Amino acid sequence: MPSKAKTGKKLVIVESPAKSKTIAKYLGEGFIVEASIGHIRDLPQPSELPAELKKTSVGKFAVDIDHDFKPYYVVSPDKKKKVTELKAALKDADELYLATDGDREGEAIAWHLLEVLKPKVPVYRMTFGEITKEAIQRAMGNLRDVDQDLVDAQETRRILDRLYGYEISPVLWRKVARGLSAGRVQSVVTRMVVDRERERMAFKAASYWDLTGQFGADSGSFKAKLASVDGAKVATGRDFNDDGVLTSKNVAHLNEELAASLAAGLQDAPFTVRSVETKPYTRRPAAPFTTSTLQQEAGRKLRFSSKSTMQIAQRLYENGYITYMRTDSSALSDEAVTAARRQASELYGPEYIPGSPRVYSNKAANAQEAHEAVRPAGDSFRTPAQVASQLRGDEFRLYELIWKRTVASQMADAKGSTATIRLGAVAVSGDAAGRDAEFSASGTVITFPGFLAAYEEGKDESRGDDDSDEARRLPNVAKGDSLKASDIVAVGHETSPPPRYTEASLTAELEKKGIGRPSTYASTISTIQDRGYVRKQGSALVPSWIAFSVIRLLEQHFSDYVDYEFTADMEGDLDKIANGQAAGTSWLRHFYFGEDSDPGLLSIVNNLGEIDAREINSIPITDQITLRVGKFGPYLESSAATVDPKTGEIVESPRANVPEDLAPDELTAAKAVELMETAAPEERVLGADPHTGHTVVAKNGRYGAYVTEVIPEMTEEQIAAQPVEYYKNGKPKPPKKPVKAKPRTGSLFKSMTVESVTLDEALQLMSLPRALGEDSEGNLITVQNGRFGPYLKKGTDSRSIGTEEEIFTITLEQALEIYSQPKQRGARAAVPPLAEFGPDPVSEKNIVVKEGRFGPYITDGITNITVPRATSLEELTREQAVELLAEKRAKGPVKRTATRKAPAKKKATAKK
């Protein structure tokens, strides 16, 4: 067979179309750049397996657990066309370059391409940390083969996640609620948020007091705070534990009475300076960004979510503005160090760079140093001003943040001095007379800003008192100087509970513990919110009650799998596989089947024993009130016996719904009692339907009041009386379990309540929709109630009507008259917005919340985003609205598939 003729073409495959366009500019003629658009194949759902495999060892996970955990991969249905296109492009190529990202996921994509395309031409693996001409040229000079160890590590992780999720999630479905999921990292992150809320729920505040005063000298005045009384340090928040107990010894714990008497006794006391201490102040710049620190800082400074940060960074990378954004390394290449130092010198002066380059090492657990830090792309950096014409909005803001951090990382230390003045007096009057009080004031003066001229790192909320030195200049005083006191007042404080995690602080804690990979933090934090385990309250992450149930079950029955250290160790094991120090198959065998005294996941799942679902889903709030996590959400239930005043009989335990926007730590004993006392009756019997005999009741549901009928279940006698069915061999089949009939229901009108609705009204509501009749063309017209009010319906044509009461009075003639009029769109009176949040920082347009067809949505007049289902309008904040709009912008416009009409068939012409 003759060999294929040379074409001179070289096929380069990357993951994304944006990346392919940028790379194509630098490769020149002869190169064809195509995008795989992510992974082309993956593990299918077990239900999608061929029938002959479903009953084999592959059937449960799409992984052959009996034969070295061999995965069964399939090309994704939406990628079959892409694979065909890539194969066609490969036929015309003399060489294949796999230029997917250089991390484990990118290596796996390259390997899958190799396996599916089966190239018969030379294949080269090409990686680069930035998309610039210099980086592409360097990559062409450092070609290699696909790294099988990295592929093995990614495949092991993929199979591990399949085993974990598919074995543990069904337990959650049976014992908590359908549709829940467990995940190797997802469940541990959820536990961290739940643990923090538990700490807040158990927290007991302690009160303490101190004094502040204004003190004047000839050279100026300053504010100082009480530091000690009679030589004993004054207690602050740090001296108490979370039970509100003072744990520090030899401290003065001031109460309100003592603080007030001391303040009064010092009003006319002569104050003198007791000591002045000055120390040099030095502050070093933060390291260049890793994935984790980029997400944290973008959250603090730009109010971006982790997900939004990564989406924007991805676009900046693919378009050649920054280096690869998934990295654990804070190191810079020699070229980047030179560029940063040169730019700092040019912009701020040569004195702003240190004598030698700064070198950074990563301090995070399980850090990998495979990539460079996130920095501006290129061997010379473009300043924000130079990219301002190409980048807009959030992309520009993130690029500017990365540029500032990178340049600042190679700049000189900030220098200054910190002065501490201690001053005191003896109380001269009142109950505190004779007591010695010493005050303290500190201030820092920056004499040389150094890196602060370019950038200053943000901080997360922390507990305790803020004793950091203020950037203020204190007056020039000396020991023994007299001071004039004024405004000495007693100030009360309460200790604060541990702050809830924000996305930034949670990311920092995950990195510190070595849980998961920074590249997956954004998707994990997004997942636990999408699953309903966590919601945002402002910027804080608040767990749902269902998350408490899930974590409680996992802690009791799968303790290792939500253990922080165990999860971090698993990440370390995956690193060993990636480094070629361990084999994935043997690790998976140990994880799933266990070894010796160490049970594997399979053994634990098979020996769970009886799990008390009611106990798992119950959290005591008081001795008599318990929170239950039910099918339709959390509710309170009282164990106190309730007696019907008419009959004297003990009735069902009283219940009360828990408001969706009430955070778990806000459900105190007092709040629970209040909710129980103010709860509307859960159910009221209205009577029996005269036609069916079924009892009709009115209820308060989670989504509003409604009426429904109670359909009694079939008795054993009725089931036994059903016609008997027989097998082919003549034996009778066991009686079928009766199909539960669906009861009729109807939402109450706005004018109705559970207490006031009558049986006749309930029967009317349950009869909806009401058929009015047909139009001249035989189309049925009905009238019904909907989320946005009452309306008529004829096929797909809906028309609103006036009031809910009209549903039972409108006639067919009136309906036909409405349909004879042109459909009015947008002709309603202007409806005021549901909320307003001021101008958007990007578009500078006013942000409002409006009611839309599919629910409330946020808009600045340019970008629209639906209010998340888990967020109520009452708790929606400006920060959330800005962040949601930013995320929507980051995704870009929705791409709509163009539908092309088939060309009309030509009419056959008759032969003459």
Summary of the structure (lengths in Angstrom):
residues: 912
radius of gyration: 34.8
end to end distance: 51.7
largest distance: 128.7
contacts: 2683
relative contact order: 0.08
helix: 34%
strand: 23%
